[in-house]
Structures are given as structure tokens and as C-alpha cells.
């Protein structure tokens, strides 16, 4: 029986063919709730598109998948309600002009308006604010982001964050909604070996707390559930993940 929090994820002969050719094909795997799943492969092998497909944000053309017991692509809208995106280029990027506080406040407000139950919405305003603040603090703690260590604390602009700090902020923003599945793109991009170790430790801690994690990477660490993609054999296939972003999208943004 599935965990009440984490979402099981599986795929059988999953494939996607876009306007420029084959993106990925024959993806088959199964992961239990609370798993840390590394989507491993070189740039251009469809890693990002697979991530978006499994979170209900891109429609595949072959096979099928399930996330949290919801069949894809048919129940993509329902999957989007339980799956959150961390950093994904051109889909859920941080705004470099925003401060950390502005990002957190915006996400908390959106969660309070669109993700809260009717019972929560009927509570007094002061109580709703306290609940929102507690949820933000919980997400920051889970992401390992200590605002006091930033150059200007919560007033630090995103453009002034180190790569690992930006990753932690993106994860915290995603966790504010208490998703059952967290998806992170380019996990090991532009990180030193030490930073890469810390990034995977962060994602492992999120998974250990019950949230299933899908993380795109060029090289998966040990003790992860690895799903590998390979460059498409078609000569007309796109050469970068960015070029595949327009292949059968379910929605413009996360």
C-alpha cells in the first residue's frame, strides 16, 4: 500500500517523439514512495523531458507511466497537483531580481490562496499568517537553507546566491506546498565535488522524510535508484535538453 505522503513512480516503455524527432524511448522502471531517483544521462538525452513527463507537465507519445497511482498522460492535471518542481530551466527558474524573502512570500501567498483547504481559508487572518510562516520555516529547514548565513539574510537577491544556495532555495519553495513528489533538474550542474555531495545529501534527506525525489544528473551517486536515458538514435533529434522543451507540453509553466 502506498505511503500517505510520498508518491510511487513507474514507467513502462515510455517514449516521446517531438517535432524534431525522437526525444527518449523505452523507459521502464518502478520506484517506491520516498525513493531518491536519479535520472542519469548526457545532455540531449531527454532527461528534462522525462522529468516533466513524470510530473504531468509534458505529454508522452508511447507507453505509459504512473505517479502516485495516477496514470499518465491521461491524469496529468491530477499529477501536477501532487508534484512540485525545483529548478527547471525555462519552466520554474528563480527570478534573479527577486530577493529570497520575495520569493518565499510569493510562494506562501500562492499556497495560501490556491493550495489551502476551505477550513484553513476560514480561519482568522492572523492564524493563517502564522500557519504560512510556520510552513516556510519548515521548508527552509528541510532544504537546509539558513537565511542568517546569506550576505544580506532574507534580503539577499537571487543573483547573489551561490549555486548550492539557489538550489536549496528552489527546493524550499517547492516544499512549501508539501508535495508528494519533488523533481529537480540539473542537480550536479556547475557544482564542485564537495557541493555535489551536499546537494545529494539534501535530496536524500528530503526523500528520507517521505517525499519521493526525481533528480536529473550527468552522473548518479551510489545508493540511488538510477533511471538512464541515452541520446536518441534519430539524426533529426534535438541536441540539447532546451530544444526539447516544446515537445508536447501540458502547460507553459509549473
C-alpha positions in Angstrom: 0.0 0.0 0.0 1.3 3.4 -0.9 2.6 5.8 1.7 0.2 8.6 2.6 2.8 11.1 1.6 5.4 10.0 -0.9 4.3 9.0 -4.4 5.3 5.8 -6.1 6.5 6.4 -9.7 6.7 3.9 -12.5 7.0 3.8 -16.3 6.6 1.1 -18.9 8.1 1.5 -22.4 7.6 5.3 -22.0 8.7 7.3 -25.0 8.4 10.7 -26.5 8.7 11.8 -30.1 8.6 15.6 -30.7 8.5 17.8 -33.8 12.3 17.4 -34.3 12.5 13.7 -33.8 12.8 11.1 -31.0 13.4 12.6 -27.5 13.6 9.4 -25.4 12.2 5.9 -25.7 11.8 2.5 -23.9 12.0 4.0 -20.3 10.9 1.3 -17.9 11.3 1.5 -14.1 9.5 1.4 -10.8 10.3 3.3 -7.6 8.6 3.1 -4.2 7.3 6.1 -2.3 10.1 8.1 -0.6 12.7 6.9 -3.2 15.5 9.1 -4.5 15.5 8.5 -8.2 18.5 9.8 -10.3 17.6 10.4 -14.0 21.1 10.0 -15.4 22.3 10.7 -18.9 24.2 13.1 -21.1 22.8 16.5 -22.2 20.4 15.9 -25.1 19.2 12.5 -24.0 15.8 13.7 -23.0 16.4 13.8 -19.2 14.5 17.1 -18.6 11.6 16.0 -20.8 11.3 12.7 -18.9 11.2 14.7 -15.7 8.4 16.9 -17.0 6.5 13.9 -18.3 6.6 12.1 -14.9 5.3 15.2 -13.2 2.4 15.7 -15.6 3.9 18.6 -17.5 4.7 17.0 -20.8 2.6 14.5 -22.8 4.4 11.4 -24.0 3.6 9.6 -27.2 4.5 6.0 -26.3 3.9 3.6 -23.3 2.5 4.8 -20.0 3.6 5.9 -16.5 2.0 6.3 -13.1 2.8 8.8 -10.4 1.1 8.4 -7.1 -1.3 5.9 -8.6 -2.4 8.3 -11.3 -2.0 7.2 -14.8 0.0 9.3 -17.3 -0.6 11.0 -19.6 -4.4 10.8 -19.0 -4.4 12.1 -15.5 -1.7 14.7 -15.9 -3.7 17.5 -14.3 -4.1 15.4 -11.1 -0.4 14.6 -11.1 0.5 18.3 -11.3 -1.4 18.8 -8.0 0.9 16.4 -6.1 4.2 17.0 -7.9 6.3 20.1 -7.4 9.3 21.3 -9.5 12.5 22.5 -8.1 14.8 24.4 -10.6 14.0 23.5 -14.2 15.3 25.9 -16.9 12.6 27.9 -18.7 9.9 26.3 -16.5 10.5 27.0 -12.9 13.5 29.3 -12.7 14.2 31.7 -9.9 13.9 35.4 -10.7 17.4 36.9 -10.3 15.9 40.3 -9.5 13.8 39.0 -6.5 15.2 38.7 -3.0 15.0 35.5 -1.1 12.2 36.9 1.0 10.2 38.0 -2.0 10.3 34.5 -3.5 9.3 32.9 -0.2 6.5 35.4 0.5 5.1 35.0 -3.1 5.1 31.2 -2.9 3.5 31.2 0.6 0.8 33.6 -0.6 0.0 31.4 -3.7 -0.1 28.3 -1.5 -2.4 30.0 0.9 -4.7 31.2 -1.8 -4.8 28.2 -4.1 -3.5 25.2 -2.1 -5.2 25.7 1.2 -8.4 23.8 2.3 -11.6 25.7 2.8 -11.3 25.1 6.5 -7.9 26.9 6.5 -9.2 29.8 4.4 -12.0 30.4 7.0 -9.5 30.8 9.9 -8.7 34.3 11.2 -6.1 36.2 9.1 -3.5 36.2 12.0 -3.8 32.5 12.3 -3.4 32.0 8.6 -0.3 34.2 8.6 1.2 32.2 11.5 0.5 28.9 9.6 2.1 30.3 6.4 5.2 31.4 8.4 5.5 28.0 10.0 5.2 26.3 6.7 8.0 28.5 5.2 10.3 27.8 8.2 9.6 24.1 7.9 10.5 24.2 4.2 13.7 26.2 4.8 14.8 23.7 7.5 14.1 20.7 5.2 16.1 22.4 2.4 19.0 23.3 4.8 18.9 27.0 4.0 19.8 29.2 6.9 18.9 32.8 6.0 21.2 34.2 8.6 24.2 32.8 6.6 23.3 34.7 3.4 25.1 38.0 2.6 22.0 40.1 3.4 19.9 37.5 5.1 16.5 37.2 3.6 17.0 40.5 1.7 19.7 38.8 -0.4 19.0 38.9 -4.2 18.8 35.7 -6.0 21.6 36.9 -8.3 23.9 37.0 -5.3 23.3 33.4 -4.3 25.9 30.7 -4.8 24.7 27.8 -7.0 24.1 25.5 -4.0 22.2 28.2 -2.1 20.0 28.7 -5.1 19.3 25.0 -5.3 18.4 25.0 -1.6 16.0 27.9 -2.1 14.3 26.3 -5.1 13.8 23.1 -3.1 12.4 25.1 -0.2 10.0 26.9 -2.4 8.8 23.5 -3.8 8.4 22.0 -0.4 6.1 24.9 0.9 3.3 23.1 -0.9 4.1 19.7 0.8 4.3 17.8 -2.5 4.4 14.0 -2.7 6.9 14.2 -5.5 9.8 16.7 -5.9 11.5 17.0 -9.3 14.9 18.7 -9.7 16.7 19.4 -13.0 20.5 19.7 -13.5 21.3 18.6 -9.9 25.0 18.4 -10.4 25.4 21.3 -12.9 28.3 23.7 -12.1 28.9 22.2 -8.6 32.3 21.2 -7.2 32.7 17.7 -5.9 32.1 18.9 -2.3 29.0 20.9 -3.3 27.7 17.9 -5.3 28.0 15.7 -2.2 26.0 18.3 -0.2 23.3 18.6 -3.0 22.7 14.9 -3.0 22.7 14.8 0.8 20.0 17.4 0.7 17.8 15.4 -1.8 18.5 12.2 0.2 17.2 13.9 3.4 14.0 15.1 1.6 13.4 11.5 0.3 14.1 10.1 3.8 11.5 12.4 5.2 8.9 10.8 2.9 8.8 12.8 -0.3 9.7 11.0 -3.5 12.5 12.8 -5.4 13.4 12.7 -9.1 16.7 14.4 -9.8 18.3 14.8 -13.2 22.1 14.5 -13.3 25.0 13.6 -15.5 26.4 11.1 -13.0 24.3 9.4 -10.3 25.8 8.8 -6.9 25.8 5.5 -5.2 22.7 4.2 -3.4 20.2 5.9 -5.6 17.5 4.4 -7.9 19.0 5.1 -11.3 17.0 5.6 -14.5 19.2 6.1 -17.5 18.5 7.9 -20.7 20.5 7.8 -23.9 20.9 10.1 -26.9 18.1 9.5 -29.4 19.3 7.5 -32.4 17.3 9.6 -34.9 19.5 12.0 -36.9 16.8 14.6 -36.7 16.7 14.5 -32.9 17.5 17.7 -30.9 20.9 18.0 -29.4 20.1 19.8 -26.2 17.5 19.4 -23.4 16.4 23.0 -24.0 15.5 22.2 -27.6 13.0 19.6 -26.5 11.1 21.9 -24.2 8.4 22.5 -26.8 7.7 18.8 -27.3 4.0 18.1 -26.4 3.9 20.4 -23.3 1.0 20.1 -20.9 1.3 23.5 -19.5 3.5 26.6 -20.1 4.8 26.8 -16.5 4.9 24.8 -13.4 
